[in-house]
Amino acid sequence: MPTHEVANQVPPLVGHDVADDPALLAGLRRYDAEWAEPELRDLGRLAGGERAQEWGRVVNENPPVLHTHDRYGNRIDEVEFHPYWHDLMTVAVRHGLHAAPWASARPGAHVARAAKMYVWGQVDAGHTCPISMTYAAIPALRANPALAAEYEPLLSSTTYDYGLRVPSTKSGLIAGMSMTEKQGGSDVRANTTTATPAGDGTYRLVGHKWFTSAPMSDMFLTLAQAPGGLSCFLVPRVLPDGTRNPIRLQRLKNKLGNKSNASAEIEYEQAVGWPLGAEGAGVRTIIQMVNNTRLDCVLGSAAGMRYGAVQAVHHTTHRTAFGARLLDQPLMRNVLADLVIEAEAATTVAMRLAGASDRGEETFRRLGLAVSKYWVCKRAPMHAAEALECLGGNGYVEESGMPRLYREAPLQSIWEGSGNVAALDTLRAMARQPESVDAYFTEVEQAAGADSRLDDAVARLRKDLSDLDDIQFRARRLVESMALALQGSLLVRYGPTAVADGFCGSRFGDHGGAFGTLPSGVDTEAVIARAVTV
């Protein structure tokens, strides 16, 4: 029918290489991981292909289902996933996104893994949750050398072996974490779950966990109150004798986003756990896991921003309005360039932090990660909203994929500590490790003299840090300034002139509260070209 002729619609963005990302590839090469580029490109082409994109769509439209009992009334506590979920997990594990750096001493191993996580996470963010936690669990597991010797090879295996069986009999394992409780949230020291010594080296755990990530995992790292204080335990789903550990899945959370991934409330009913570290050292032990998952929060937010910027540029390239392509409208160019600049700033700092993991720069990483976790994850929801708006009404419908991006965006700012927790953690790091402040400024001031706007921002920051009055009240503004100075320094040193100039001219100068308020003179054409993938 003539009334149904389709015109001025945008072709799907499919068949491209998601890894064709200038900021990402530059970071890969800068931090000793250029050897991983061929595999990253293979993964990028898979991520940009029609098959993987269909996997991501379907698993979010068919979320996991909890089965507490079998047909006969026996308690089974199992989670059923769409088969495509297992396809996504298989690819992630095969490419080592879950644990490869711990099994290799190769320079740049953490950077290579971060780049692959960033690329593959753009297909579906939900399944990267158990992948991230498995990556993060291994350093904490090493607090018990005997358990590490038994399980680390299986956790770092590149075989995805789904199903509840005795862990030692499987060809690969996935780990989760179980920390928060309904009365405490981020205040894990308020946890009430108890751990009683059984006399054989194990403990019996009793309590309710409010938000247990990836409940289908083979084992959890969990916190409980032992006689000596809050402690960390390894709690498997299946015990060595083949019986189910009494971990009851009460319900799955009905979440805003992250629909493909299961998150559960669970109860331990005398569940068996093995200690990781000494009694009372639970926070110190599990914080090693948290610090690694926080890096993945930054990576996930950066990946979402890159996805949104690419989709916005693609749409406006093919869509016309008022007699011209949207891309050619001056105000739209301002918006698009601003989105690309924000995405590149996030990607560049994420890769720098991954590089710090490889190079053992723990003092810098401690503070750099805290400020970046706060700021990059805070920017992601605003970025997603603006990218969606570039598609107009087409972006508001589910088929575009943008609503899924929008729903996903707030998660990274909440997971592993909300904005306030991240901001206060920055203050705590500066107070407890003053050397981390020196390491931070040593990093930032490598760009000294290259851009006067950045120099002025760093000078203001030093002045603000010298004033301790009401510092908790001012923490968000202070941490934002630290994050911007770090991003600006990295872009001035390593980014293209157009991106660095646009960042410094707006974030340290004349910039409004919304995206699309870049000052005149920014080379928007050069900036936007960095988000063109086809």
C-alpha positions in Angstrom: 0.0 0.0 0.0 1.3 3.5 -0.8 0.7 4.5 2.8 3.1 1.9 4.0 6.1 2.8 1.9 9.1 3.1 4.2 11.4 6.0 3.7 14.0 7.9 5.8 14.5 5.1 8.2 17.9 4.1 9.5 19.4 0.7 8.5 20.4 -1.5 11.4 23.9 -1.2 12.7 25.1 -4.7 12.1 28.1 -6.4 10.6 30.7 -4.0 12.0 33.7 -4.5 14.3 32.9 -3.3 17.8 36.6 -3.3 18.6 37.2 -0.7 15.9 37.4 2.0 18.6 40.4 4.4 18.4 40.6 5.1 22.1 40.3 1.5 23.1 42.9 0.3 20.6 45.3 3.1 21.6 45.0 2.0 25.2 45.6 -1.6 24.3 48.9 -0.7 22.6 49.9 1.9 25.2 49.7 -0.5 28.1 51.6 -3.5 26.6 48.7 -5.5 25.2 49.1 -5.0 21.5 49.6 -8.8 21.2 45.8 -9.2 22.0 44.6 -7.1 19.1 43.9 -10.0 16.7 41.7 -11.8 19.2 40.1 -8.6 20.2 39.2 -7.9 16.6 37.7 -11.3 16.2 35.6 -10.8 19.3 34.6 -7.3 18.0 33.4 -8.7 14.7 31.4 -11.3 16.5 29.9 -8.7 18.8 28.9 -6.5 15.9 27.4 -9.4 14.0 23.7 -10.3 13.7 23.9 -13.5 15.6 25.4 -12.0 18.8 23.1 -9.0 18.7 20.2 -11.4 18.5 21.5 -13.3 21.6 21.6 -10.0 23.5 18.1 -9.0 22.5 16.5 -12.4 23.3 18.1 -12.9 26.7 16.8 -9.6 27.8 13.3 -10.3 26.6 13.4 -13.8 28.2 14.8 -13.3 31.7 15.8 -16.2 33.9 13.2 -18.2 35.9 13.6 -19.5 39.4 12.5 -23.1 40.1 12.5 -23.6 43.9 11.1 -27.2 43.7 10.8 -30.0 41.2 7.5 -31.6 40.2 7.6 -33.9 43.2 8.1 -31.2 45.8 11.8 -31.7 46.3 13.7 -28.5 46.9 16.1 -27.8 43.9 16.8 -24.0 43.9 17.8 -23.8 40.3 17.7 -20.9 37.8 16.7 -21.6 34.2 18.2 -19.4 31.5 17.4 -19.0 27.8 20.0 -21.1 25.7 21.4 -17.9 24.3 22.6 -16.9 27.8 24.8 -19.9 27.7 26.1 -18.9 24.3 27.1 -15.5 25.6 28.8 -17.1 28.6 30.6 -19.6 26.5 32.1 -16.9 24.3 33.1 -14.8 27.4 34.8 -17.7 29.1 36.5 -19.0 26.0 38.1 -15.6 25.5 39.2 -15.4 29.1 37.1 -12.5 30.2 36.5 -14.2 33.5 40.0 -15.0 34.7 42.7 -15.0 32.0 45.1 -12.5 33.7 45.4 -14.7 36.8 46.6 -17.6 34.7 49.2 -15.6 32.7 52.1 -13.5 33.7 52.2 -11.9 30.2 52.6 -8.1 30.3 49.3 -6.4 29.5 47.1 -9.3 30.5 44.7 -7.2 32.6 44.5 -4.6 29.8 43.8 -7.3 27.2 41.0 -8.7 29.4 39.6 -5.3 30.1 39.4 -4.5 26.3 37.6 -7.8 25.6 35.2 -7.2 28.5 34.5 -3.7 27.1 33.8 -5.0 23.6 31.8 -8.1 24.5 29.8 -6.3 27.1 28.2 -4.2 24.4 26.3 -7.3 23.3 24.7 -7.8 26.7 25.7 -6.4 30.0 23.8 -8.9 32.2 26.0 -11.9 31.6 29.2 -9.9 32.4 28.1 -9.8 36.0 29.1 -13.5 36.8 32.1 -13.1 34.5 33.2 -10.0 36.4 32.8 -11.7 39.8 34.8 -14.8 38.7 37.6 -12.5 37.7 37.4 -10.6 41.0 37.1 -13.7 43.2 40.5 -15.2 42.6 42.7 -12.7 44.6 40.4 -13.1 47.6 40.4 -16.9 47.2 44.2 -16.9 47.5 43.7 -16.0 51.2 43.3 -19.7 51.6 46.1 -21.3 49.7 44.7 -24.8 49.8 41.4 -23.7 48.3 43.1 -21.6 45.7 45.3 -24.6 44.7 42.1 -26.7 44.2 39.8 -24.2 42.6 41.8 -21.5 40.9 42.7 -23.7 37.9 39.0 -24.4 37.4 37.9 -20.8 37.8 40.5 -19.8 35.2 39.6 -22.6 32.8 38.4 -21.4 29.4 35.6 -24.0 29.4 32.1 -22.9 30.4 30.5 -25.9 32.2 27.0 -25.0 33.4 25.1 -27.0 35.9 25.1 -27.9 39.7 27.7 -30.6 40.3 30.6 -31.2 42.7 33.0 -28.3 41.8 36.1 -30.5 41.6 34.4 -32.7 39.0 33.7 -29.9 36.6 35.8 -28.5 33.7 35.2 -24.9 34.6 33.7 -22.9 37.5 31.9 -19.6 37.9 32.0 -17.6 41.2 29.6 -15.1 42.7 29.5 -12.9 45.7 27.0 -12.6 48.6 27.6 -9.6 50.8 24.6 -7.3 51.3 21.8 -7.9 53.7 18.4 -6.1 54.0 19.3 -4.2 57.2 22.7 -2.9 56.0 23.2 -2.6 52.3 26.6 -1.1 51.8 27.2 -1.2 55.5 28.4 -4.8 55.5 29.7 -4.6 59.1 26.0 -4.5 60.1 25.5 -8.0 58.7 23.7 -10.5 60.9 24.4 -13.8 59.1 26.4 -16.0 61.5 29.2 -18.5 60.9 29.7 -21.1 63.6 32.8 -23.3 63.6 32.0 -26.9 63.0 35.2 -28.3 64.4 36.5 -29.7 61.1 37.8 -26.5 59.6 34.4 -25.6 58.1 31.7 -23.3 59.4 27.9 -23.4 59.4 26.3 -20.3 58.0 22.8 -19.1 59.0 21.2 -15.9 57.6 19.5 -14.1 54.8 21.3 -12.3 52.0 19.3 -9.5 50.3 21.1 -9.2 47.0 23.2 -12.2 45.9 24.6 -11.7 42.4 24.5 -14.6 40.0 22.8 -17.3 42.2 23.5 -20.0 39.6 27.2 -19.7 40.3 29.2 -22.8 41.5 30.4 -21.0 44.6 30.0 -17.7 46.5 32.3 -15.5 48.4 30.2 -14.4 51.4 30.5 -12.4 54.6 29.3 -13.7 57.9 29.8 -12.9 61.6 32.2 -15.5 63.1 33.2 -15.6 66.8 36.2 -13.4 65.9 34.2 -10.9 63.9 33.1 -10.4 60.3 34.8 -13.0 58.1 34.9 -14.1 54.5 33.9 -17.6 53.4 33.8 -19.7 50.3 30.4 -21.4 50.1 29.8 -23.9 47.2 26.4 -24.7 45.9 27.3 -28.4 45.8 29.3 -30.1 48.6 32.2 -32.5 48.0 30.0 -35.5 48.7 27.5 -34.5 46.0 24.8 -33.2 48.3 23.3 -29.7 47.8 24.6 -27.1 50.3 21.5 -25.8 52.0 21.4 -22.4 50.2 17.7 -21.5 49.5 16.9 -19.2 46.7 13.8 -17.3 48.0 13.1 -15.2 44.9 14.7 -13.4 42.0 14.7 -9.6 42.0 12.5 -7.8 39.5 15.0 -5.2 38.5 15.0 -2.0 36.5 17.5 -3.3 34.1 20.1 -6.1 33.8 17.2 -8.3 33.0 19.2 -11.2 31.5 21.0 -11.7 34.7 19.6 -13.3 37.8 19.9 -11.6 41.2 18.4 -13.4 44.2 17.5 -13.2 47.8 18.9 -16.3 49.5 18.9 -17.9 52.9 21.7 -20.0 54.4 20.2 -22.8 56.5 23.4 -24.3 58.1 25.2 -23.9 54.8 28.8 -25.2 54.8 31.5 -22.6 54.3 35.3 -22.6 54.2 37.2 -19.6 55.7 39.1 -17.3 53.4 41.6 -15.5 55.7 41.4 -15.1 59.4 38.3 -14.5 61.5 37.6 -10.8 61.6 39.4 -10.1 58.4 36.3 -10.4 56.2 36.3 -6.9 54.8 40.0 -6.9 54.2 39.7 -10.2 52.3 36.7 -9.5 50.2 37.7 -5.9 49.4 40.2 -7.4 47.0 37.2 -8.8 45.1 35.4 -5.5 45.3 38.3 -3.4 43.9 38.4 -5.6 40.8 34.6 -5.5 40.3 34.8 -1.7 40.7 37.1 -1.6 37.7 34.5 -3.5 35.7 31.9 -0.9 36.8 34.1 1.7 35.1 34.6 -0.5 32.1 30.9 -1.3 31.8 29.9 2.4 32.0 32.5 3.3 29.4 31.3 0.5 27.1 27.7 1.7 27.4 28.8 5.2 26.5 30.6 4.0 23.5 27.6 2.0 22.4 25.3 5.0 22.8 27.6 7.4 21.0 28.0 5.0 18.1 24.3 4.4 17.8 23.6 8.1 17.9 26.2 8.9 15.2 24.9 6.0 13.0 21.3 7.1 13.3 22.0 10.8 12.6 24.2 9.8 9.6 21.2 8.1 7.9 18.3 10.2 9.1 17.2 13.5 7.5 15.1 16.3 8.9 14.3 19.8 7.7 16.1 19.2 4.4 19.4 17.9 5.7 20.9 14.9 7.5 20.6 15.2 11.2 24.4 14.8 11.3 24.9 18.0 9.4 22.8 20.1 11.7 25.1 22.3 13.8 23.4 21.8 17.1 23.2 18.0 16.6 26.9 18.0 15.8 27.5 19.7 19.1 25.5 17.0 20.9 27.2 14.1 19.1 30.7 15.5 19.6 30.0 16.0 23.3 28.8 12.4 23.6 31.9 11.1 21.8 34.2 13.1 24.0 32.6 11.8 27.2 32.8 8.2 26.0 36.5 8.6 25.0 37.4 10.1 28.4 35.7 7.2 30.1 37.4 4.6 27.9 40.8 6.2 28.3 40.7 6.3 32.1 39.4 2.7 32.2 42.3 1.4 30.2 44.7 3.4 32.3 43.4 1.8 35.4 43.6 -1.7 33.8 47.2 -0.9 33.0 47.9 0.0 36.6 46.7 -3.5 37.5 49.3 -5.0 35.2 52.1 -2.8 36.3 51.5 -3.1 40.0 50.7 0.6 40.5 48.5 -0.1 43.5 49.0 3.3 45.1 47.8 5.2 42.1 45.2 2.6 41.3 43.6 2.9 44.7 42.7 6.5 44.3 42.3 6.6 40.6 39.8 3.8 40.7 37.8 5.4 43.5 37.4 8.7 41.7 36.7 7.1 38.4 34.1 4.7 39.8 32.3 7.7 41.2 32.4 10.0 38.1 32.3 7.7 35.1 29.4 5.7 36.5 27.6 8.9 37.4 27.9 10.1 33.8 26.6 7.0 32.2 22.8 7.5 32.8 22.9 11.1 31.5 24.9 9.9 28.5 22.4 7.2 27.7 19.5 9.6 28.0 21.1 12.0 25.5 22.1 9.3 23.1 18.6 7.9 23.1 17.2 11.4 22.4 19.4 11.6 19.3 17.2 8.9 17.9 14.0 10.7 18.9 10.9 8.6 19.1 12.7 5.7 17.3 15.0 5.6 20.3 12.2 5.3 22.8 10.9 2.0 21.4 12.3 -1.3 22.5 13.4 -2.5 19.1 16.0 0.2 18.9 17.9 -1.2 21.9 18.3 2.2 23.4 15.8 1.6 26.2 17.8 -1.4 27.3 20.9 0.8 27.4 19.1 3.4 29.4 17.8 1.0 32.0 21.2 -0.6 32.3 23.1 2.7 32.8 22.3 3.4 36.5 23.4 0.0 37.7 27.2 0.6 37.6 26.8 3.6 39.9 24.9 1.5 42.4 26.8 -1.8 42.2 29.9 -2.1 44.5 29.1 1.1 46.3 26.7 4.0 45.3 28.0 7.5 44.5 28.2 8.5 48.1 30.1 5.3 49.1 32.6 5.9 46.2 33.1 9.6 47.1 33.6 8.8 50.8 35.9 5.9 49.9 38.1 8.5 48.0 38.4 10.5 51.2 39.2 7.4 53.2 41.9 6.4 50.8 43.5 9.9 51.0 43.4 9.9 54.8 44.8 6.3 55.2 47.2 6.3 52.3 48.5 9.9 51.9 51.0 8.5 49.4 48.1 7.8 47.1 47.5 11.5 46.7 51.1 12.0 45.7 50.7 9.2 43.2 47.6 10.7 41.8 49.2 14.1 41.3 52.3 12.5 39.8 50.1 11.0 37.2 48.0 14.1 36.5 50.9 16.5 36.3 52.6 14.6 33.6 50.5 16.8 31.4 51.6 20.0 33.1 52.1 22.9 30.7 50.3 21.3 27.8 46.9 23.0 28.3 46.4 26.1 30.5 42.8 25.1 31.3 43.9 21.8 32.7 46.8 23.5 34.6 44.3 25.9 36.2 42.0 23.0 37.2 44.8 21.1 38.8 45.8 24.2 40.8 42.2 24.7 42.0 42.1 21.1 43.0 45.2 21.3 45.1 43.7 24.3 46.9 40.5 22.5 47.5 42.3 19.5 48.9 44.2 21.7 51.4 40.9 22.8 53.0 39.5 20.0 55.3 36.5 22.0 56.5 33.2 20.3 55.7 35.1 17.9 53.4 32.5 15.2 53.6 29.8 17.6 52.7 31.9 18.7 49.7 33.1 15.2 48.8 31.1 14.8 45.5 32.3 18.1 44.1 35.9 17.3 45.1 35.9 13.8 43.7 34.3 15.1 40.4 37.2 17.6 40.1 39.7 14.8 40.7 38.1 12.6 38.1 38.0 15.3 35.5 41.6 16.3 36.1 42.7 12.7 35.6 40.7 12.3 32.4 41.9 15.6 31.1 45.5 14.8 31.8 45.2 11.4 30.0 43.4 13.0 27.0 45.9 15.8 26.7 48.8 13.3 26.7 47.3 10.6 24.6 44.1 11.7 22.9 43.8 13.4 19.5 43.9 17.2 19.6 40.2 17.6 18.8 39.1 15.4 21.7 41.5 16.9 24.2 40.7 20.4 23.2 37.0 19.8 23.4 37.3 18.2 26.8 39.4 20.9 28.3 37.5 23.7 26.7 34.2 22.4 28.2 34.9 20.4 31.4 37.3 23.1 32.7 35.7 26.0 30.9 32.5 27.1 29.3 30.2 24.1 29.5 26.5 23.8 30.3 24.7 21.2 32.4 23.6 19.2 29.4 25.4 17.5 26.6 25.6 19.5 23.5 27.0 22.7 25.1 30.5 22.6 23.8 32.0 26.0 23.2 32.6 27.3 19.7 35.8 26.2 17.9 35.7 22.5 18.8 36.5 20.4 15.7 33.3 18.4 15.8 34.0 16.7 12.5 37.2 15.1 13.7 35.6 14.1 17.0 32.5 12.6 15.5 34.5 10.6 13.0 35.9 8.6 15.8 32.5 7.0 16.4 31.9 6.0 12.8 32.3 2.2 12.6 30.9 1.4 9.1 
